[in-house]
Amino acid sequence: MGDLIIIEAGMRVPADCLLVEGMDISCDETMYEDGTNNVKKTPSYGVEKHVENPDAFLLARSFVRAGSGKALVLAVGKLTRWSK
């Protein structure tokens, strides 16, 4: 993996990703067992900042409700959380 993709409002996230750049991103994750319909996402700034930013992950098939940015692809196809 390791590819960067563009994330924009109105799209479905194509893979499990780590948000590395972006503004005002929120996603609908209701298709996941513990999901909600408006999850705010902020970019990852490394392990040392994880406590300040616990949700930098974009899950495959989530709907991007607002915002835009760039994300690093972590898993595709059968390796995504959706497939499990």
GUTIBA-23611 format. One record per residue (C-alpha): y, z, x; residue number from 1. Coordinates in steps of 0.02 Angstrom, whole numbers, plus 32768, in hexadecimal, padded with zeros to 4 digits. Each point is the difference from the previous one (the first is absolute). Layout:
REM GUTIBA-23611
<atom v="Y" w="Z" u="X" resi="NUM"/>
...
END
This chain:
REM GUTIBA-23611
<atom v="8000" w="8000" u="8000" resi="1"/>
<atom v="80AC" w="8029" u="8041" resi="2"/>
<atom v="8063" w="7F79" u="7FA5" resi="3"/>
<atom v="80AD" w="8023" u="7FB9" resi="4"/>
<atom v="8022" w="7FCB" u="7F4E" resi="5"/>
<atom v="809D" w="7FFD" u="7F95" resi="6"/>
<atom v="8002" w="8074" u="7F6A" resi="7"/>
<atom v="8073" w="7FD7" u="7F6D" resi="8"/>
<atom v="801D" w="803D" u="7F4F" resi="9"/>
<atom v="7F92" w="7FA7" u="7F81" resi="10"/>
<atom v="7F6B" w="7FE2" u="8072" resi="11"/>
<atom v="7F54" w="804F" u="800C" resi="12"/>
<atom v="7FD8" w="8049" u="80AA" resi="13"/>
<atom v="7F77" w="7F8E" u="8048" resi="14"/>
<atom v="7FAF" w="8082" u="8074" resi="15"/>
<atom v="8006" w="80B6" u="8032" resi="16"/>
<atom v="809B" w="800D" u="806D" resi="17"/>
<atom v="8073" w="8075" u="805E" resi="18"/>
<atom v="80B8" w="7FEA" u="7FD5" resi="19"/>
<atom v="8060" w="7FEB" u="80A3" resi="20"/>
<atom v="80A8" w="7FC5" u="7FBF" resi="21"/>
<atom v="8050" w="7FFF" u="7F55" resi="22"/>
<atom v="807C" w="8042" u="7F80" resi="23"/>
<atom v="7FEE" w="804B" u="7F52" resi="24"/>
<atom v="7F49" w="7FD2" u="7FED" resi="25"/>
<atom v="7F9D" w="8044" u="7F6E" resi="26"/>
<atom v="7F53" w="7FCE" u="7FC6" resi="27"/>
<atom v="7F95" w="800E" u="7F65" resi="28"/>
<atom v="7F58" w="804A" u="8036" resi="29"/>
<atom v="7FBA" w="8026" u="7F52" resi="30"/>
<atom v="7F64" w="7F97" u="8022" resi="31"/>
<atom v="7FC7" w="8088" u="8079" resi="32"/>
<atom v="7FAC" w="809C" u="7FBD" resi="33"/>
<atom v="808A" w="8075" u="803A" resi="34"/>
<atom v="808D" w="7F80" u="7FF7" resi="35"/>
<atom v="80A7" w="8005" u="7FA9" resi="36"/>
<atom v="8073" w="7F76" u="7FC5" resi="37"/>
<atom v="8096" w="8022" u="8071" resi="38"/>
<atom v="7FD4" w="8035" u="80B2" resi="39"/>
<atom v="8090" w="7FFC" u="807C" resi="40"/>
<atom v="7FD3" w="7FBA" u="80AA" resi="41"/>
<atom v="805D" w="8016" u="80A3" resi="42"/>
<atom v="7FDB" w="7FB3" u="80AB" resi="43"/>
<atom v="7F8F" w="8057" u="807E" resi="44"/>
<atom v="8059" w="8040" u="809A" resi="45"/>
<atom v="7F65" w="803C" u="805F" resi="46"/>
<atom v="7F8A" w="8093" u="7FF8" resi="47"/>
<atom v="8085" w="8081" u="802D" resi="48"/>
<atom v="8063" w="7FD2" u="7F63" resi="49"/>
<atom v="7F6C" w="8003" u="7F87" resi="50"/>
<atom v="8033" w="80A7" u="7FB3" resi="51"/>
<atom v="80AB" w="7FB9" u="7FD4" resi="52"/>
<atom v="7FB3" w="7F60" u="7FBB" resi="53"/>
<atom v="7F53" w="801D" u="7FB8" resi="54"/>
<atom v="7FF5" w="7F5B" u="7F9F" resi="55"/>
<atom v="801B" w="7F64" u="8069" resi="56"/>
<atom v="7F5F" w="7FAD" u="7FC4" resi="57"/>
<atom v="7FFC" w="7F6B" u="7F8A" resi="58"/>
<atom v="7F5B" w="7FEC" u="7FA7" resi="59"/>
<atom v="7FB1" w="7F57" u="7FDB" resi="60"/>
<atom v="8023" w="7FBE" u="7F50" resi="61"/>
<atom v="8091" w="8079" u="7FE5" resi="62"/>
<atom v="8095" w="7FB2" u="7FA7" resi="63"/>
<atom v="80A5" w="800A" u="805F" resi="64"/>
<atom v="807F" w="8036" u="7F7D" resi="65"/>
<atom v="809B" w="8002" u="806E" resi="66"/>
<atom v="803C" w="7FE5" u="80B2" resi="67"/>
<atom v="7FCB" w="7F96" u="8093" resi="68"/>
<atom v="7FC2" w="8015" u="80B1" resi="69"/>
<atom v="7F7A" w="7FDC" u="8080" resi="70"/>
<atom v="7F52" w="804B" u="800A" resi="71"/>
<atom v="7F74" w="8001" u="807F" resi="72"/>
<atom v="7F58" w="7FC9" u="7FB7" resi="73"/>
<atom v="7F7A" w="8086" u="8019" resi="74"/>
<atom v="7F6E" w="7FC7" u="7F92" resi="75"/>
<atom v="7FD1" w="7F68" u="7F98" resi="76"/>
<atom v="7F76" w="7FD2" u="7F86" resi="77"/>
<atom v="7F6E" w="8079" u="7FF7" resi="78"/>
<atom v="8054" w="8075" u="807B" resi="79"/>
<atom v="8091" w="802C" u="7F8C" resi="80"/>
<atom v="800A" w="809D" u="7F97" resi="81"/>
<atom v="7FF7" w="7F94" u="7F63" resi="82"/>
<atom v="7F51" w="7FC6" u="8030" resi="83"/>
<atom v="7FBD" w="80B0" u="8018" resi="84"/>
END
